[in-house]
Amino acid sequence: MKKVCGILLIIAMTAALCACGKKDSTEPFQKLRHAEITIKNYGTIKLELDEGTAPITVANFIDLASQGFYDGLTFHRIIDGFMIQGGAANASSKITPKTIKGEFSANGVNNPIEHVEGVISMARAKDMNSASSQFFIMVGDAPHLDGNYAAFGRVTEGLDIAKKIAKDAKPTDNNGTIPADQQPVIEKIVITD
């Protein structure tokens, strides 16, 4: 009986240690900053940004938002049940965003935030350090993104707005491309603290 109890205790401890590696959307973040994204004709999405997990990504997002970079940009790629993506520079952008280090495990950075509904993460090209200004908000779970993209916060209010944007979208292809005249407009992103 002692052997069985000992084995069960070892199994339970091992399972607990394995579970500690990921951070889901309900676990508290460490160093928080807050932001609000106001989207024309939809409303405001409130976010908490995890500066403790993704300090470079959060600092970059805050810097761009504080300079008004995102004001007037759009959500140009939308896939219902997956994500809404926006923040791409356009011809009228007065700021050229810099590229930043990808803060995710495939790039050597411990970032346990999972890509579940409500999480905000950085888009990037094939190069792991190619993220700049584009971000996406998850409207579904996508575990295949975990460890490959820099998740850096989550929605605290307004997830229903992100989901409505995804439902309303009429992409022209399987990649979620939205025609320019139908892209939801980011009126502003404000850093509230």
Backbone as CSV, one residue per row, in Angstrom:
resi,resn,N_x,N_y,N_z,CA_x,CA_y,CA_z,C_x,C_y,C_z
1,MET,0.827,-1.191,0.000,0.000,0.000,0.000,0.872,1.255,0.000
2,LYS,1.980,1.228,0.811,2.868,2.380,0.848,3.483,2.640,-0.519
3,LYS,3.832,1.542,-1.233,4.413,1.666,-2.565,3.435,2.342,-3.517
4,VAL,2.181,1.908,-3.481,1.148,2.457,-4.363,0.946,3.938,-4.061
5,CYS,0.849,4.279,-2.780,0.678,5.691,-2.392,1.877,6.526,-2.843
6,GLY,3.070,5.963,-2.692,4.281,6.667,-3.121,4.291,6.901,-4.624
7,ILE,3.902,5.898,-5.376,3.855,6.024,-6.844,2.807,7.053,-7.251
8,LEU,1.633,6.993,-6.606,0.576,7.963,-6.915,1.025,9.389,-6.591
9,LEU,1.754,9.562,-5.495,2.265,10.876,-5.112,3.255,11.383,-6.157
10,ILE,4.135,10.534,-6.639,5.116,10.914,-7.668,4.394,11.303,-8.964
11,ILE,3.382,10.517,-9.342,2.621,10.827,-10.562,1.918,12.173,-10.413
12,ALA,1.299,12.418,-9.269,0.584,13.679,-9.040,1.542,14.869,-9.079
13,MET,2.715,14.710,-8.473,3.700,15.805,-8.468,4.225,16.067,-9.875
14,THR,4.462,15.012,-10.634,4.939,15.159,-12.012,3.897,15.880,-12.854
15,ALA,2.636,15.499,-12.711,1.558,16.144,-13.467,1.459,17.617,-13.094
16,ALA,1.599,17.927,-11.814,1.525,19.321,-11.364,2.672,20.138,-11.940
17,LEU,3.874,19.570,-11.963,5.022,20.277,-12.531,4.858,20.502,-14.028
18,CYS,4.343,19.525,-14.738,4.127,19.667,-16.186,3.091,20.734,-16.474
19,ALA,2.074,20.830,-15.660,0.998,21.801,-15.886,1.459,23.229,-15.642
20,CYS,2.557,23.404,-14.904,3.024,24.749,-14.576,3.639,25.473,-15.761
21,GLY,3.961,24.801,-16.829,4.656,25.413,-17.956,3.806,26.335,-18.795
22,LYS,2.503,26.172,-18.832,1.620,26.971,-19.683,0.810,27.923,-18.822
23,LYS,0.436,29.044,-19.427,-0.410,30.017,-18.746,-1.652,30.190,-19.593
24,ASP,-2.813,29.788,-19.051,-4.013,29.934,-19.852,-4.618,31.318,-19.647
25,SER,-5.729,31.565,-20.324,-6.293,32.912,-20.343,-6.922,33.325,-19.019
26,THR,-7.023,32.423,-18.038,-7.626,32.797,-16.767,-6.602,33.011,-15.652
27,GLU,-5.352,32.620,-15.873,-4.327,32.800,-14.850,-3.903,34.263,-14.767
28,PRO,-3.583,34.749,-13.566,-3.169,36.155,-13.455,-1.813,36.404,-14.098
29,PHE,-1.698,37.547,-14.776,-0.426,37.964,-15.350,0.390,38.649,-14.260
30,GLN,1.681,38.832,-14.515,2.574,39.368,-13.494,2.621,40.899,-13.469
31,LYS,3.255,41.518,-14.465,3.344,42.981,-14.521,2.364,43.451,-15.575
32,LEU,1.319,44.135,-15.139,0.243,44.491,-16.053,0.285,45.932,-16.526
33,ARG,-0.078,46.116,-17.781,-0.405,47.418,-18.364,-1.778,47.222,-18.991
34,HIS,-2.477,48.317,-19.227,-3.831,48.220,-19.773,-3.991,49.107,-20.994
35,ALA,-4.810,48.650,-21.928,-5.042,49.390,-23.167,-6.499,49.225,-23.583
36,GLU,-6.954,50.180,-24.407,-8.300,50.117,-24.966,-8.218,50.353,-26.467
37,ILE,-8.835,49.471,-27.233,-8.896,49.601,-28.689,-10.329,49.988,-29.052
38,THR,-10.505,51.174,-29.622,-11.826,51.612,-30.051,-11.952,51.359,-31.553
39,ILE,-12.975,50.607,-31.919,-13.186,50.222,-33.312,-14.476,50.870,-33.814
40,LYS,-14.353,51.594,-34.918,-15.483,52.331,-35.493,-16.672,51.394,-35.730
41,ASN,-17.842,51.851,-35.287,-19.114,51.139,-35.448,-19.224,49.855,-34.627
42,TYR,-18.245,49.575,-33.782,-18.297,48.359,-32.972,-18.203,48.651,-31.476
43,GLY,-17.256,49.464,-31.050,-17.082,49.727,-29.626,-15.644,49.574,-29.188
44,THR,-15.472,49.371,-27.892,-14.132,49.348,-27.303,-13.812,47.988,-26.706
45,ILE,-12.617,47.514,-27.040,-12.080,46.273,-26.477,-11.017,46.667,-25.461
46,LYS,-11.161,46.195,-24.224,-10.189,46.494,-23.172,-9.239,45.305,-23.011
47,LEU,-7.967,45.633,-22.817,-6.919,44.614,-22.724,-6.080,44.785,-21.477
48,GLU,-5.547,43.677,-20.982,-4.445,43.745,-20.041,-3.243,43.134,-20.748
49,LEU,-2.123,43.829,-20.648,-0.892,43.440,-21.332,0.089,42.899,-20.304
50,ASP,0.690,41.754,-20.592,1.578,41.071,-19.650,3.035,41.468,-19.904
51,GLU,3.416,42.562,-19.270,4.770,43.100,-19.419,5.816,42.172,-18.806
52,GLY,5.414,41.389,-17.827,6.347,40.463,-17.187,6.756,39.321,-18.103
53,THR,5.833,38.845,-18.934,6.116,37.730,-19.837,6.722,38.190,-21.157
54,ALA,6.206,39.295,-21.708,6.638,39.756,-23.037,6.995,41.247,-22.998
55,PRO,8.075,41.601,-22.280,8.398,43.028,-22.095,8.724,43.775,-23.384
56,ILE,9.404,43.137,-24.322,9.764,43.810,-25.580,8.506,44.061,-26.410
57,THR,7.662,43.059,-26.494,6.429,43.154,-27.278,5.500,44.203,-26.690
58,VAL,5.304,44.174,-25.375,4.425,45.142,-24.724,4.973,46.556,-24.888
59,ALA,6.277,46.742,-24.690,6.884,48.077,-24.844,6.697,48.601,-26.264
60,ASN,6.855,47.733,-27.252,6.676,48.129,-28.651,5.232,48.544,-28.920
61,PHE,4.274,47.737,-28.455,2.850,48.028,-28.635,2.483,49.353,-27.971
62,ILE,2.962,49.557,-26.743,2.681,50.797,-26.007,3.293,51.993,-26.722
63,ASP,4.522,51.850,-27.193,5.197,52.937,-27.901,4.413,53.342,-29.149
64,LEU,4.024,52.366,-29.952,3.275,52.669,-31.176,1.914,53.289,-30.858
65,ALA,1.207,52.721,-29.883,-0.110,53.261,-29.509,0.014,54.685,-28.977
66,SER,1.037,54.933,-28.162,1.235,56.260,-27.563,1.548,57.322,-28.609
67,GLN,2.144,56.912,-29.719,2.448,57.847,-30.804,1.281,58.010,-31.782
68,GLY,0.167,57.294,-31.537,-0.987,57.374,-32.423,-0.837,56.571,-33.697
69,PHE,0.152,55.680,-33.734,0.409,54.890,-34.938,-0.824,54.119,-35.408
70,TYR,-1.545,53.498,-34.483,-2.663,52.625,-34.843,-3.931,53.378,-35.251
71,ASP,-4.013,54.659,-34.906,-5.228,55.426,-35.163,-5.519,55.492,-36.661
72,GLY,-6.668,54.954,-37.059,-7.067,54.957,-38.463,-6.667,53.715,-39.239
73,LEU,-5.865,52.830,-38.635,-5.518,51.574,-39.316,-6.707,50.612,-39.214
74,THR,-6.573,49.432,-39.761,-7.720,48.525,-39.852,-7.382,47.099,-39.416
75,PHE,-8.456,46.320,-39.291,-8.338,44.863,-39.183,-8.500,44.343,-40.605
76,HIS,-7.405,43.862,-41.189,-7.379,43.507,-42.602,-7.456,42.002,-42.875
77,ARG,-7.283,41.219,-41.822,-7.304,39.749,-41.965,-8.163,39.192,-40.838
78,ILE,-9.248,38.539,-41.213,-10.215,38.070,-40.217,-10.687,36.672,-40.588
79,ILE,-10.594,35.755,-39.625,-11.084,34.395,-39.828,-11.959,34.041,-38.625
80,ASP,-13.255,33.913,-38.867,-14.202,33.590,-37.804,-13.808,32.277,-37.135
81,GLY,-13.875,32.252,-35.812,-13.490,31.064,-35.056,-11.999,30.960,-34.807
82,PHE,-11.225,31.918,-35.351,-9.766,31.893,-35.208,-9.265,33.220,-34.646
83,MET,-9.211,34.283,-35.482,-8.656,35.542,-34.993,-9.037,36.712,-35.897
84,ILE,-8.837,37.937,-35.355,-8.930,39.168,-36.138,-7.554,39.833,-36.069
85,GLN,-7.004,40.201,-37.211,-5.636,40.747,-37.273,-5.657,42.155,-37.842
86,GLY,-4.912,43.048,-37.204,-4.833,44.427,-37.671,-3.512,45.070,-37.313
87,GLY,-3.443,46.383,-37.602,-2.264,47.155,-37.233,-1.179,47.226,-38.270
88,ALA,-1.495,46.893,-39.535,-0.480,46.984,-40.594,-0.301,48.438,-41.013
89,ALA,0.950,48.865,-41.137,1.238,50.226,-41.618,0.659,50.377,-43.023
90,ASN,0.249,51.599,-43.347,-0.238,51.856,-44.704,0.460,53.091,-45.278
91,ALA,0.052,53.513,-46.450,0.714,54.620,-47.151,0.669,55.923,-46.365
92,SER,-0.345,56.103,-45.525,-0.439,57.356,-44.763,0.251,57.284,-43.396
93,SER,0.820,56.126,-43.056,1.511,55.995,-41.766,2.740,56.897,-41.726
94,LYS,2.827,57.693,-40.660,3.960,58.623,-40.504,5.117,57.973,-39.734
95,ILE,4.848,56.821,-39.172,5.850,56.106,-38.377,6.142,54.772,-39.063
96,THR,7.414,54.442,-39.167,7.799,53.129,-39.679,8.111,52.246,-38.473
97,PRO,7.264,51.235,-38.225,7.513,50.396,-37.052,8.801,49.589,-37.203
98,LYS,9.490,49.420,-36.090,10.720,48.611,-36.101,10.356,47.156,-35.863
99,THR,11.230,46.260,-36.280,11.011,44.845,-35.986,11.603,44.544,-34.607
100,ILE,10.994,43.573,-33.952,11.397,43.237,-32.582,11.647,41.738,-32.453
101,LYS,12.342,41.379,-31.380,12.611,39.966,-31.081,11.287,39.258,-30.806
102,GLY,11.126,38.087,-31.373,9.943,37.273,-31.121,10.042,36.625,-29.751
103,GLU,9.139,36.994,-28.857,9.178,36.485,-27.481,8.298,35.235,-27.356
104,PHE,8.840,34.100,-27.801,8.141,32.824,-27.730,9.184,31.707,-27.660
105,SER,8.759,30.539,-27.206,9.707,29.469,-26.892,10.512,28.970,-28.100
106,ALA,9.919,28.939,-29.294,10.671,28.488,-30.469,11.824,29.437,-30.787
107,ASN,11.792,30.627,-30.187,12.851,31.625,-30.378,13.677,31.807,-29.097
108,GLY,13.571,30.836,-28.186,14.392,30.852,-26.977,13.882,31.712,-25.837
109,VAL,12.608,32.117,-25.880,12.041,32.962,-24.824,10.914,32.196,-24.128
110,ASN,10.948,32.174,-22.798,9.897,31.511,-22.035,8.645,32.383,-22.041
111,ASN,7.653,31.969,-22.809,6.368,32.672,-22.863,5.277,31.612,-22.783
112,PRO,4.713,31.403,-21.594,3.740,30.327,-21.412,2.296,30.688,-21.776
113,ILE,2.043,31.906,-22.273,0.658,32.297,-22.580,0.148,31.482,-23.776
114,GLU,-0.974,30.820,-23.571,-1.568,29.996,-24.622,-2.439,30.836,-25.549
115,HIS,-2.510,30.439,-26.803,-3.342,31.122,-27.799,-4.768,30.591,-27.708
116,VAL,-5.466,31.106,-26.701,-6.863,30.745,-26.486,-7.715,31.985,-26.720
117,GLU,-9.006,31.773,-26.816,-9.953,32.856,-27.054,-9.680,34.044,-26.123
118,GLY,-9.558,35.232,-26.709,-9.348,36.452,-25.938,-7.908,36.898,-25.809
119,VAL,-6.963,36.058,-26.195,-5.543,36.418,-26.089,-5.150,37.312,-27.258
120,ILE,-4.265,38.286,-26.995,-3.703,39.133,-28.049,-2.256,38.700,-28.272
121,SER,-1.861,38.629,-29.527,-0.537,38.135,-29.889,-0.020,38.933,-31.077
122,MET,1.280,38.815,-31.332,1.898,39.533,-32.451,1.969,38.665,-33.697
123,ALA,1.603,39.258,-34.820,1.775,38.597,-36.116,3.235,38.755,-36.529
124,ARG,3.677,37.868,-37.396,5.044,37.953,-37.906,5.127,37.223,-39.232
125,ALA,6.222,37.454,-39.934,6.514,36.705,-41.158,7.272,35.439,-40.762
126,LYS,7.889,34.779,-41.709,8.624,33.536,-41.438,9.774,33.752,-40.458
127,ASP,10.469,34.877,-40.587,11.564,35.220,-39.674,11.006,35.377,-38.257
128,MET,11.605,34.681,-37.303,11.105,34.720,-35.924,11.176,36.109,-35.300
129,ASN,12.051,36.964,-35.801,12.200,38.320,-35.259,11.665,39.372,-36.232
130,SER,10.536,39.074,-36.866,9.973,39.985,-37.864,8.701,40.694,-37.415
131,ALA,8.255,40.470,-36.173,7.067,41.179,-35.688,7.368,42.668,-35.618
132,SER,6.366,43.486,-35.898,6.571,44.940,-35.793,5.336,45.600,-35.200
133,SER,4.280,45.767,-35.979,3.096,46.459,-35.479,1.827,45.617,-35.542
134,GLN,1.793,44.603,-36.389,0.567,43.829,-36.553,0.332,42.894,-35.373
135,PHE,-0.914,42.900,-34.912,-1.311,42.061,-33.792,-2.592,41.327,-34.167
136,PHE,-2.910,40.297,-33.404,-4.188,39.617,-33.621,-4.808,39.261,-32.281
137,ILE,-6.147,39.270,-32.278,-6.922,38.906,-31.098,-7.612,37.589,-31.408
138,MET,-7.396,36.615,-30.552,-7.971,35.288,-30.752,-9.478,35.309,-30.477
139,VAL,-10.261,34.737,-31.408,-11.700,34.557,-31.190,-12.024,33.065,-31.130
140,GLY,-10.998,32.270,-31.002,-11.091,30.821,-30.837,-9.764,30.339,-30.282
141,ASP,-9.660,29.075,-30.003,-8.416,28.503,-29.484,-7.561,27.988,-30.649
142,ALA,-6.255,28.213,-30.575,-5.334,27.753,-31.619,-4.035,27.280,-30.981
143,PRO,-4.033,26.087,-30.359,-2.836,25.606,-29.669,-1.618,25.453,-30.580
144,HIS,-1.837,25.320,-31.896,-0.698,25.185,-32.814,0.147,26.456,-32.877
145,LEU,-0.392,27.585,-32.384,0.374,28.837,-32.358,1.240,28.959,-31.103
146,ASP,0.920,28.181,-30.071,1.660,28.262,-28.805,3.137,27.987,-29.030
147,GLY,3.964,28.866,-28.504,5.403,28.707,-28.622,5.982,29.203,-29.933
148,ASN,5.120,29.675,-30.852,5.579,30.146,-32.160,5.236,31.599,-32.444
149,TYR,4.411,32.200,-31.599,4.027,33.606,-31.738,4.027,34.235,-30.353
150,ALA,4.314,35.534,-30.306,4.456,36.228,-29.025,3.111,36.725,-28.504
151,ALA,2.431,35.859,-27.760,1.221,36.280,-27.049,1.658,37.250,-25.960
152,PHE,0.895,38.340,-25.771,1.355,39.342,-24.807,0.247,39.958,-23.963
153,GLY,-0.939,39.404,-24.000,-2.012,39.931,-23.170,-3.321,39.241,-23.465
154,ARG,-4.400,39.816,-22.910,-5.720,39.240,-23.142,-6.802,40.296,-22.999
155,VAL,-7.938,40.012,-23.602,-9.111,40.874,-23.528,-9.730,40.726,-22.143
156,THR,-10.037,41.861,-21.514,-10.741,41.829,-20.227,-12.202,42.243,-20.385
157,GLU,-12.481,43.052,-21.406,-13.857,43.441,-21.745,-13.940,43.629,-23.248
158,GLY,-15.063,43.203,-23.819,-15.278,43.441,-25.243,-14.924,42.284,-26.149
159,LEU,-14.770,41.079,-25.593,-14.508,39.924,-26.453,-15.678,39.729,-27.420
160,ASP,-16.887,40.080,-26.963,-18.057,39.978,-27.839,-17.915,40.878,-29.072
161,ILE,-17.198,41.995,-28.925,-16.954,42.900,-30.055,-16.031,42.224,-31.068
162,ALA,-14.952,41.632,-30.585,-14.026,40.928,-31.476,-14.748,39.793,-32.204
163,LYS,-15.612,39.078,-31.499,-16.351,37.980,-32.104,-17.354,38.492,-33.140
164,LYS,-17.971,39.630,-32.867,-18.917,40.226,-33.832,-18.182,40.641,-35.099
165,ILE,-17.003,41.240,-34.938,-16.181,41.605,-36.102,-15.892,40.365,-36.936
166,ALA,-15.535,39.266,-36.267,-15.225,38.016,-36.970,-16.463,37.467,-37.681
167,LYS,-17.615,37.521,-37.023,-18.862,37.016,-37.622,-19.272,37.848,-38.830
168,ASP,-19.111,39.178,-38.731,-19.529,40.089,-39.806,-18.615,40.030,-41.027
169,ALA,-17.383,39.586,-40.845,-16.376,39.632,-41.919,-16.755,38.745,-43.108
170,LYS,-16.410,39.244,-44.281,-16.618,38.487,-45.514,-15.281,38.385,-46.247
171,PRO,-14.417,37.455,-45.781,-13.098,37.320,-46.417,-13.218,36.859,-47.872
172,THR,-12.234,37.260,-48.647,-12.225,36.903,-50.073,-11.442,35.621,-50.338
173,ASP,-10.790,35.075,-49.311,-10.010,33.852,-49.487,-9.901,33.113,-48.155
174,ASN,-9.247,31.969,-48.171,-9.085,31.159,-46.952,-8.085,31.752,-45.974
175,ASN,-7.347,32.781,-46.385,-6.377,33.450,-45.520,-7.017,34.587,-44.722
176,GLY,-8.299,34.832,-44.939,-9.001,35.858,-44.183,-8.866,37.271,-44.718
177,THR,-8.457,37.420,-45.978,-8.279,38.750,-46.565,-9.624,39.463,-46.673
178,ILE,-9.664,40.681,-46.136,-10.884,41.491,-46.154,-10.709,42.623,-47.165
179,PRO,-11.686,42.847,-48.064,-11.583,43.958,-49.005,-11.382,45.281,-48.261
180,ALA,-10.570,46.168,-48.821,-10.189,47.427,-48.160,-11.390,48.219,-47.667
181,ASP,-12.463,48.274,-48.445,-13.622,49.079,-48.057,-14.485,48.417,-46.984
182,GLN,-14.144,47.195,-46.593,-14.904,46.481,-45.557,-14.088,46.229,-44.285
183,GLN,-12.872,46.725,-44.235,-12.011,46.475,-43.075,-12.437,47.347,-41.890
184,PRO,-12.729,46.733,-40.744,-13.078,47.519,-39.556,-11.930,48.456,-39.170
185,VAL,-12.275,49.704,-38.864,-11.281,50.745,-38.607,-10.995,50.884,-37.111
186,ILE,-9.699,50.875,-36.796,-9.254,51.163,-35.424,-9.247,52.692,-35.286
187,GLU,-10.180,53.218,-34.520,-10.206,54.673,-34.335,-9.018,55.128,-33.500
188,LYS,-8.738,54.358,-32.436,-7.576,54.682,-31.596,-7.274,53.523,-30.657
189,ILE,-6.021,53.485,-30.237,-5.617,52.599,-29.146,-5.022,53.497,-28.080
190,VAL,-5.594,53.405,-26.885,-5.158,54.233,-25.762,-4.562,53.333,-24.696
191,ILE,-3.398,53.714,-24.194,-2.775,53.014,-23.056,-3.302,53.707,-21.805
192,THR,-4.007,52.962,-20.967,-4.665,53.583,-19.811,-3.812,53.559,-18.541
193,ASP,-2.804,52.702,-18.492,-1.830,52.737,-17.380,-0.630,51.869,-17.702
